[in-house]
Amino acid sequence: MSFPNERLETSLILASTRGDYEQKTGAVNVPIYLSSTFHQESFDSFGPYDYSRSGNPTRDALEKTIAELEGGTRGFAFATGIASITSAFMLLSAGDHIIITEDVYGGTFRFVTEILPRFAIEHTFVDLSNLEEVKNAIKPNTKLIYIETPSNPRLGITDIASIVEIAKTNDCLTFLDNTFMTPLHQRPLELGVDMVLHSATKFLSGHSDIVAGLAVTKDEELGKRLGFIQNSFGAVLGAQDSYTLIQNIKTMGIRFEKSTEAAQKIVDYLVKHPLVEEVFYPGLPTHPGHEIHAKQSTSAGAVLSFRLPNRATTKAFVESMKIPVFAVSLGGVESILSYPTTMSHGSMPKEEREKRGITDGLLRFSVGLEHVDDLLADFEQALKIAQEV
């Protein structure tokens, strides 16, 4: 049972141990059930668990936790973030059409453009900030509008409530990738979205130690359908990783807050630097969609992107940075510097990247928990070297 008017920061800590674990043993941590199968006491009726692909008590605790945090009816834990996204797309049928945001994660782009057409599922990429363009893209067979806000890697903003209104008018579902904001700072289901998706590898886990995906449905019927897909495809999160994610979620609130504070200071520095051509960050008043984001989210986030003049300058900058890891992913306690052209969006053709502003000078920076003054000093020395190229 939750505390009356409980804040999300409190729910992050307590949600996983509500129920049987707490009541039967008093344990403050969920047990890890390392069992592939479960003994059935009765010949005629089985208990709640039979085989860990279909259900595991540790994963169950995680799934109930994310459902509570997002305010949904059912939660699902998948082996990776892209497994949660692709499983959600498998709710579609041959002949369906989807509208998807232009500025989307490269792995999602790859699945939509290379895999879905094999199942006769059509797609149209649309600038979701342009509501008229969205309306004009609707077809009689449109079944889904797929949202990513803020989007990857240029932090594009979509007006969630307005897209939901268009979707409902046209009898479409809405799915939203909430990885960058987490349930602590953006509540898509409360704005009418049908399903929320996460790469839980990122901020929810936050320690670069596991890969995981989460999904939460708004209503029970959609949850039943996704549960069938999850069990059929079997891309489920194991018990050990479920436990690790439960533990890491408990510290997500303070981690995210600290990283966001540092991100704002780094952004303030970058916008004034002569070598930096453009900075993308929802907290900037000049960022497209800034006011919309402030209305539907309670944080500007801990991820920013910025553009340097060319590949040579960018290469010199990256190779001069000392503190952040240069790697795929984001949302870790360590700062992570990424090059979308060859990393998150490497699977996207060059012409498609350039259409979306993913140039050879674009870098994405996920702010970790290092001291912000050290990070700023590192930026200063690396940009000085890059200027000399």
C-alpha positions as CSV (number, residue, x, y, z in Angstrom):
1,M,0.0,0.0,0.0
2,S,1.4,3.4,-0.9
3,F,1.6,6.4,1.4
4,P,-1.2,8.9,0.8
5,N,-0.2,11.4,-1.9
6,E,3.1,9.7,-2.2
7,R,5.7,11.5,-4.4
8,L,7.4,9.6,-7.2
9,E,10.8,9.9,-5.5
10,T,9.3,7.8,-2.6
11,S,7.7,5.3,-5.0
12,L,11.1,4.7,-6.6
13,I,12.3,3.3,-3.3
14,L,9.2,1.4,-2.1
15,A,7.3,0.2,-5.2
16,S,9.2,-3.0,-5.7
17,T,8.6,-4.4,-2.2
18,R,4.9,-3.8,-1.9
19,G,3.0,-7.0,-1.6
20,D,4.0,-10.6,-0.7
21,Y,7.7,-10.1,-0.3
22,E,7.3,-7.4,2.3
23,Q,4.4,-9.0,4.1
24,K,5.8,-12.5,4.4
25,T,9.4,-11.8,5.3
26,G,9.9,-8.1,6.0
27,A,12.8,-8.1,3.5
28,V,13.7,-4.7,2.1
29,N,14.9,-6.2,-1.1
30,V,13.1,-8.5,-3.6
31,P,14.5,-12.0,-3.7
32,I,16.2,-13.2,-6.9
33,Y,14.3,-16.3,-8.1
34,L,16.9,-18.1,-10.2
35,S,14.6,-20.8,-11.4
36,S,13.7,-21.7,-15.0
37,T,10.6,-23.8,-13.9
38,F,8.2,-24.1,-11.0
39,H,6.7,-27.1,-9.2
40,Q,2.9,-27.3,-9.5
41,E,1.0,-28.6,-6.5
42,S,-2.1,-29.6,-8.4
43,F,-2.6,-31.9,-11.4
44,D,-5.7,-29.8,-12.5
45,S,-4.6,-26.2,-11.8
46,F,-1.3,-24.5,-11.9
47,G,0.1,-21.7,-9.7
48,P,0.9,-18.2,-10.8
49,Y,4.3,-19.3,-12.2
50,D,5.2,-22.2,-14.4
51,Y,8.1,-21.3,-16.6
52,S,10.3,-18.2,-16.4
53,R,9.7,-17.1,-19.9
54,S,6.0,-16.7,-19.0
55,G,6.6,-15.2,-15.6
56,N,9.2,-15.0,-12.9
57,P,8.6,-13.5,-9.4
58,T,11.6,-11.2,-9.6
59,R,10.7,-9.9,-13.0
60,D,7.1,-9.7,-11.8
61,A,8.2,-7.3,-9.0
62,L,10.0,-5.1,-11.6
63,E,7.0,-5.1,-14.0
64,K,4.6,-4.1,-11.2
65,T,7.1,-1.4,-10.2
66,I,7.3,0.3,-13.6
67,A,3.5,0.0,-14.0
68,E,3.1,1.9,-10.7
69,L,5.7,4.5,-11.6
70,E,4.1,5.2,-15.0
71,G,0.6,5.0,-13.7
72,G,-0.4,2.2,-16.0
73,T,-2.3,-1.1,-15.7
74,R,0.5,-3.5,-16.7
75,G,4.2,-3.4,-17.0
76,F,6.6,-5.7,-19.0
77,A,10.3,-6.2,-18.8
78,F,12.2,-7.2,-21.9
79,A,15.8,-8.3,-22.6
80,T,16.7,-4.9,-24.3
81,G,15.2,-1.6,-25.0
82,I,14.8,-2.4,-28.7
83,A,13.1,-5.7,-27.7
84,S,10.4,-3.7,-26.0
85,I,10.0,-1.4,-29.0
86,T,9.9,-4.2,-31.6
87,S,7.5,-6.2,-29.5
88,A,5.1,-3.3,-29.3
89,F,5.2,-2.9,-33.1
90,M,4.3,-6.6,-33.3
91,L,0.8,-5.6,-32.1
92,L,0.2,-4.4,-35.7
93,S,-1.0,-6.5,-38.6
94,A,-0.3,-6.8,-42.3
95,G,-1.9,-3.8,-44.2
96,D,-1.6,-1.4,-41.2
97,H,0.1,2.0,-41.5
98,I,2.1,3.9,-38.9
99,I,3.2,7.5,-38.5
100,I,6.5,7.8,-36.8
101,T,8.6,10.8,-35.7
102,E,11.4,11.8,-38.1
103,D,13.9,12.3,-35.4
104,V,14.0,8.7,-34.0
105,Y,16.5,6.3,-32.5
106,G,18.5,4.6,-35.2
107,G,17.5,1.1,-34.1
108,T,13.9,2.0,-34.3
109,F,14.4,3.4,-37.8
110,R,16.1,0.2,-38.8
111,F,13.3,-2.0,-37.6
112,V,10.6,0.2,-39.2
113,T,12.3,0.5,-42.5
114,E,13.9,-2.9,-42.9
115,I,11.7,-5.4,-40.9
116,L,8.1,-4.1,-40.8
117,P,7.8,-3.9,-44.6
118,R,8.4,-7.7,-44.7
119,F,5.1,-8.0,-42.8
120,A,3.3,-5.5,-45.2
121,I,3.2,-2.8,-42.6
122,E,3.6,0.7,-44.0
123,H,5.2,3.7,-42.4
124,T,5.5,7.5,-42.9
125,F,8.1,9.6,-41.2
126,V,6.6,12.9,-40.1
127,D,7.8,16.0,-38.3
128,L,5.5,15.5,-35.3
129,S,6.0,19.1,-34.2
130,N,4.0,20.1,-37.3
131,L,0.4,19.1,-36.4
132,E,-1.0,19.8,-39.9
133,E,1.6,17.5,-41.4
134,V,0.6,14.8,-39.0
135,K,-3.1,15.2,-39.9
136,N,-2.3,15.1,-43.6
137,A,-0.3,11.9,-43.1
138,I,-3.2,10.0,-41.7
139,K,-4.5,7.2,-43.9
140,P,-7.6,5.0,-43.6
141,N,-5.3,2.1,-42.5
142,T,-3.2,4.2,-40.0
143,K,-3.2,2.3,-36.7
144,L,-0.4,3.9,-34.7
145,I,1.4,7.2,-34.1
146,Y,4.9,6.6,-32.6
147,I,6.4,9.4,-30.5
148,E,9.9,10.0,-29.2
149,T,10.1,13.1,-27.1
150,P,12.7,14.5,-26.4
151,S,14.0,12.6,-29.5
152,N,17.4,11.2,-30.2
153,P,19.8,12.8,-30.9
154,R,18.7,16.4,-31.5
155,L,16.2,16.5,-28.6
156,G,13.2,17.3,-30.7
157,I,10.0,18.0,-28.8
158,T,6.5,16.7,-29.6
159,D,3.3,18.1,-28.1
160,I,2.0,14.9,-26.6
161,A,-1.5,16.0,-25.8
162,S,-2.1,17.4,-29.3
163,I,-0.8,14.2,-31.0
164,V,-3.0,12.1,-28.7
165,E,-6.0,14.2,-29.7
166,I,-5.3,13.6,-33.4
167,A,-4.8,9.9,-32.8
168,K,-8.1,9.5,-30.9
169,T,-10.0,11.4,-33.6
170,N,-8.7,8.9,-36.1
171,D,-8.9,5.8,-34.0
172,C,-5.2,5.3,-33.7
173,L,-3.0,4.1,-30.9
174,T,-0.1,6.2,-29.5
175,F,3.2,4.7,-28.3
176,L,5.8,6.9,-26.7
177,D,9.5,6.3,-26.0
178,N,10.0,8.0,-22.6
179,T,13.7,7.0,-22.1
180,F,15.1,10.5,-21.9
181,M,12.7,11.8,-19.3
182,T,11.7,8.7,-17.2
183,P,8.4,8.5,-15.3
184,L,9.7,10.9,-12.8
185,H,9.6,13.8,-15.1
186,Q,7.2,13.0,-17.9
187,R,3.8,11.2,-17.6
188,P,2.7,10.2,-21.0
189,L,-0.2,7.9,-19.9
190,E,-1.7,10.8,-18.0
191,L,-1.7,12.7,-21.3
192,G,-3.6,9.9,-23.0
193,V,-0.8,7.9,-24.6
194,D,-1.6,4.2,-24.9
195,M,1.8,2.7,-24.2
196,V,5.1,4.0,-22.8
197,L,8.4,2.4,-23.7
198,H,11.9,2.6,-22.1
199,S,15.4,1.6,-22.8
200,A,15.8,0.9,-19.1
201,T,19.5,0.4,-19.9
202,K,19.7,4.2,-19.7
203,F,18.6,6.4,-16.8
204,L,16.3,3.9,-15.0
205,S,19.3,1.6,-14.5
206,G,22.0,4.2,-14.8
207,H,25.1,2.2,-14.1
208,S,26.0,0.8,-17.6
209,D,25.8,-2.7,-16.2
210,I,22.8,-4.2,-17.8
211,V,20.7,-3.9,-20.9
212,A,16.9,-3.9,-20.4
213,G,13.6,-2.7,-21.9
214,L,10.3,-1.8,-20.2
215,A,6.8,-1.2,-21.5
216,V,3.7,0.0,-19.7
217,T,0.2,-0.1,-21.1
218,K,-2.6,2.3,-20.2
219,D,-5.5,-0.3,-20.3
220,E,-5.8,-3.9,-19.5
221,E,-6.8,-5.1,-22.9
222,L,-3.7,-3.7,-24.6
223,G,-1.7,-5.2,-21.8
224,K,-3.1,-8.6,-22.5
225,R,-2.2,-8.3,-26.1
226,L,1.3,-7.2,-25.3
227,G,1.6,-10.0,-22.8
228,F,0.8,-12.5,-25.5
229,I,3.5,-11.0,-27.7
230,Q,6.1,-11.1,-24.9
231,N,5.4,-14.7,-24.1
232,S,5.4,-15.7,-27.8
233,F,8.6,-14.0,-28.7
234,G,10.3,-14.7,-25.4
235,A,12.7,-11.7,-25.3
236,V,12.2,-11.4,-21.5
237,L,14.6,-9.9,-18.9
238,G,16.3,-12.5,-16.7
239,A,15.8,-12.6,-12.9
240,Q,19.4,-11.4,-12.1
241,D,19.1,-8.4,-14.4
242,S,15.5,-7.7,-13.1
243,Y,16.9,-7.5,-9.6
244,T,19.7,-5.2,-10.6
245,L,17.3,-2.9,-12.4
246,I,15.0,-2.8,-9.3
247,Q,17.9,-1.8,-7.2
248,N,19.2,0.8,-9.6
249,I,15.7,2.4,-10.0
250,K,15.8,3.3,-6.3
251,T,18.6,5.8,-6.9
252,M,17.3,7.2,-10.2
253,G,15.7,10.3,-8.7
254,I,18.8,11.7,-7.1
255,R,21.0,10.6,-10.0
256,F,18.8,12.3,-12.6
257,E,18.5,15.5,-10.5
258,K,22.3,15.8,-10.1
259,S,23.1,15.1,-13.7
260,T,20.5,17.6,-14.9
261,E,21.9,20.4,-12.7
262,A,25.3,19.8,-14.3
263,A,23.8,19.6,-17.8
264,Q,22.4,23.1,-17.5
265,K,25.8,24.5,-16.6
266,I,27.5,22.7,-19.5
267,V,24.9,24.0,-21.9
268,D,25.4,27.6,-20.6
269,Y,29.1,27.1,-21.3
270,L,28.7,25.6,-24.8
271,V,26.3,28.2,-26.1
272,K,28.9,30.9,-25.5
273,H,31.8,29.1,-27.0
274,P,32.8,30.4,-30.5
275,L,33.6,26.9,-31.9
276,V,30.2,25.5,-31.1
277,E,27.7,26.1,-33.9
278,E,24.5,25.0,-32.2
279,V,23.4,23.4,-28.9
280,F,20.3,21.3,-28.6
281,Y,18.7,21.1,-25.1
282,P,15.1,21.5,-24.1
283,G,16.1,23.8,-21.2
284,L,17.3,26.5,-23.6
285,P,14.6,29.2,-24.2
286,T,15.7,29.2,-27.9
287,H,15.2,25.4,-28.3
288,P,12.3,24.6,-30.6
289,G,9.5,23.3,-28.5
290,H,10.9,24.7,-25.3
291,E,7.6,25.9,-24.0
292,I,5.8,22.7,-24.9
293,H,8.4,20.6,-23.1
294,A,8.1,22.8,-20.0
295,K,4.4,22.2,-20.1
296,Q,4.5,18.4,-20.3
297,S,7.7,17.7,-18.4
298,T,9.2,18.7,-15.1
299,S,12.9,18.6,-16.2
300,A,15.1,19.6,-19.1
301,G,17.0,16.4,-18.7
302,A,20.6,15.3,-18.6
303,V,21.2,14.8,-22.3
304,L,22.4,17.5,-24.7
305,S,23.7,17.6,-28.2
306,F,25.9,20.2,-29.9
307,R,27.4,20.8,-33.4
308,L,31.0,21.4,-34.2
309,P,32.1,22.7,-37.7
310,N,33.2,19.5,-39.3
311,R,34.4,15.9,-38.9
312,A,38.1,16.9,-38.3
313,T,37.3,19.3,-35.6
314,T,34.9,16.8,-34.0
315,K,37.5,14.0,-34.1
316,A,40.1,16.3,-32.5
317,F,37.7,17.2,-29.7
318,V,36.6,13.7,-29.0
319,E,40.2,12.4,-28.9
320,S,41.2,15.2,-26.5
321,M,38.4,14.7,-23.9
322,K,39.7,12.9,-20.8
323,I,36.7,12.3,-18.5
324,P,33.7,11.0,-20.4
325,V,33.8,7.6,-22.0
326,F,33.4,7.7,-25.8
327,A,30.7,5.1,-26.3
328,V,27.2,4.0,-27.4
329,S,24.4,4.6,-24.8
330,L,23.5,7.3,-22.3
331,G,22.1,7.8,-18.8
332,G,25.0,6.3,-16.8
333,V,26.7,7.6,-13.7
334,E,29.7,8.2,-16.0
335,S,29.4,10.9,-18.6
336,I,29.1,9.4,-22.1
337,L,30.1,11.2,-25.3
338,S,28.6,9.7,-28.4
339,Y,28.9,10.3,-32.2
340,P,25.5,9.7,-33.6
341,T,26.7,9.4,-37.2
342,T,28.6,6.1,-36.5
343,M,26.9,5.1,-33.2
344,S,23.2,5.5,-32.4
345,H,22.3,6.3,-36.0
346,G,25.0,4.4,-37.8
347,S,22.3,2.1,-39.3
348,M,20.6,5.1,-40.9
349,P,21.6,5.9,-44.5
350,K,23.7,9.1,-44.8
351,E,21.0,11.0,-46.8
352,E,18.5,10.2,-44.1
353,R,20.8,11.3,-41.3
354,E,21.5,14.6,-43.1
355,K,17.8,15.2,-43.6
356,R,17.4,15.0,-39.9
357,G,20.4,17.3,-39.1
358,I,22.6,14.5,-38.0
359,T,25.8,15.9,-39.5
360,D,29.4,14.9,-39.2
361,G,29.9,17.6,-36.5
362,L,27.1,16.5,-34.2
363,L,27.9,15.1,-30.8
364,R,25.6,13.8,-28.1
365,F,26.6,14.2,-24.4
366,S,25.0,12.4,-21.5
367,V,26.0,14.1,-18.3
368,G,27.1,11.8,-15.5
369,L,27.8,12.4,-11.8
370,E,31.4,13.6,-12.1
371,H,32.0,17.1,-10.6
372,V,30.7,19.6,-13.1
373,D,33.8,21.8,-12.7
374,D,36.0,19.0,-13.8
375,L,33.7,18.3,-16.8
376,L,33.8,22.0,-17.8
377,A,37.6,22.1,-17.5
378,D,37.7,19.0,-19.7
379,F,35.5,20.7,-22.3
380,E,37.6,23.8,-22.2
381,Q,40.9,22.0,-22.9
382,A,39.4,19.8,-25.6
383,L,37.7,22.6,-27.4
384,K,41.0,24.6,-27.3
385,I,42.8,21.8,-29.1
386,A,39.9,21.4,-31.6
387,Q,40.1,25.1,-32.5
388,E,43.7,24.6,-33.6
389,V,42.7,22.0,-36.2
